Amino acid sequence: MWEAYKNGFRSYLQLEKSLSENSVEAYLLDLEKFTQFLLHVESKKTPAEVVLEDLQNFIKWISGLGMSDKSQARIISGLRAFFRYCIIERIIPLDPSILLEAPKLQKILPDILSVSEIETIINQIDMSRDEGSRNRALLETLYGCGLRVSELINLRISGLYLDVNFIRVIGKGDKERLVPIGGSAAKYIGLYKNETRVHIPVKKGFEDTLFLNRRGSRLSRVMVFLILKDLARKAGITKNISPHTFRHSFATHLVEGGADLRAVQEMLGHESITTTEIYTHLDREYLRETLQQFHPAFKTKS
């Protein structure tokens, strides 16, 4: 009975929202859990017949199955997206999910690297090796442009406009954006592309891919993670570091420096400004910790 609604929702997510296939499947999986619940309680309700109490009982049900607060919040987000779609398509007159409360999640602020820590990590790269040239360009671009790791490994040579200091990035939902690139990153991309990459036998289909592995195909996300972990270990940095740490650090350093939040949102490729606003929280946390560390009135009394 719900299959037609699911198919319509799929088309809406793909065509109207331009989401990636992975995101679409995640939304549909959340909806599938709700329809499983309806079967469990032997309910034959259609979307138009679902009320807030049904959704609340569903949340109690998945909570009883041991699902974490984070997973519950994600599922609620998926259900809200479905019922918004139903409103748009006039399948339902009222949205039953409007008053549905998600569990309060504790915000865990990610580790942030200082500029000197990032420099220390990058300086561990052995530039005498062929992969050293690639890794330097890789990390300079990761930090200098604030890219997601998926955006980094999918950079195309045809998307480089180094003469005007921009690169074209393909972000979430296959949405393209132009991102400014600094002189250092542009310099090392040029060195890698013109002096190292030209000697790599490129596999068919990867001719336009910028960063290649030794076999001439695209680098994997895991490989970027391992490269960074190894360099951080050599630098003696014990923070929990991933490629996303560089992105967080890029944004935090911009906000700390007084950058306009809308500009940061555009560079990061965030669809909503609320996603970018986490960096204002990080900035305030940084200020609070600085005061506690250095201002006598804020120091903890023993």
HELIX and SHEET records of a PDB file:
HELIX    1   1 GLU A    3  SER A   11  1                                   9    
HELIX    2   2 TYR A   12  GLU A   16  3                                   5    
HELIX    3   3 GLU A   21  HIS A   40  1                                  20    
HELIX    4   4 PRO A   47  GLU A   49  5                                   3    
HELIX    5   5 LEU A   52  GLY A   64  1                                  13    
HELIX    6   6 ASP A   69  ILE A   88  1                                  20    
HELIX    7   7 VAL A  115  ILE A  122  1                                   8    
HELIX    8   8 ASP A  130  CYS A  145  1                                  16    
HELIX    9   9 VAL A  149  ILE A  153  1                                   5    
HELIX   10  10 ILE A  157  GLY A  159  5                                   3    
HELIX   11  11 LEU A  162  VAL A  164  5                                   3    
HELIX   12  12 LYS A  172  ASP A  174  5                                   3    
HELIX   13  13 GLY A  183  LEU A  191  1                                   9    
HELIX   14  14 TYR A  192  THR A  196  3                                   5    
HELIX   15  15 ARG A  197  HIS A  199  5                                   3    
HELIX   16  16 ARG A  221  LYS A  234  1                                  14    
HELIX   17  17 PRO A  243  GLU A  256  1                                  14    
HELIX   18  18 LEU A  261  LEU A  268  1                                   8    
HELIX   19  19 ILE A  273  THR A  276  1                                   4    
HELIX   20  20 ILE A  278  PHE A  294  1                                  17    
SHEET    1   A 3 LEU A 160  TYR A 161  0                                        
SHEET    2   A 3 PHE A 166  ILE A 170 -1                                        
SHEET    3   A 3 GLU A 176  PRO A 180 -1                                        
END                                                                             
